[in-house]
Amino acid sequence: MQSADTPITPLIAGNWKMNRLPSEAQAWLRDLLARLEADADRGSRSELLLCVPFTHLAGMSELAFGTPVGIGAQDVSRHEAGAYTGEVSAPMLADLGVRYVIVGHSERREYHAEDDATVNAKAQRALAHGLTPIVCVGERQAERDAGRAVEVVLGQLAGALEGLEPGSAERLVVAYEPVWAIGTGRTPTQDQIAEVHAFLRDRLRTALPEAAEGIRLLYGGSVKPENAAEIFAIADVDGALVGGASLKAADFTRIIAALDG
Ligand code: PEP
């Protein structure tokens, strides 16, 4: 997993997408916390995060306070404040104590026409308010078939990094999520993941030489308890962004345990 001598704290982040009611979520979180407590003697070395819908953030942040689980958002407005009906701003998230936000998830890119400039604006806005953006990049099936996976992913990364202040960019997290692997049960081979992560790390070294080794590179796309250990063993994989399996506390706990070996 480790790419350099610098110790990196892995991050395992769940992405609930638009699932679970706020009233169900708190019981779910208590269940997860009980499972983690039962495993406490093994002591996870990862940072744990659940990215939940906006409606869940206040209640879950309160319940998670002081526990090993952080609560993050799944999106943020590119704007600071004003007449943007339906949007939620970075200062609003920060005011709730939220520290992480996913930006550029492929579902946002696809269903809400978010381009690299939008992803960049959101990442900048998040960083300006002390939030850590988890920037998602990933190729579509046709792009991989055309041999363009690395080119597409590096293009998205370059778009996200444009104009970021080196000082704040060191907080960045990047998630490689091939679109064709999200929610499909299909995963890239270990070599395919290793190749993309090596290119991402290399590009970070060029763009942000001071910060590159500390930026966590997550893999996301059909991570399950059954494949987590082999994914976490790949060089330059510093954790995971987990969709479907993060909705089941038992599966999520097994994924966390897989990283600790
Ligand atoms: C995701 O949506 O970020 C994701 C990785 O989903 P899944 O794990 O369900 O493929």
Residues whose N, C-alpha, C, O or C-beta is under 5 A from the ligand:
A	BS01	PEP	N15 A181 I182 G183 T184 G220 G221 S222 V223 L241 V242 G243 G244 A245
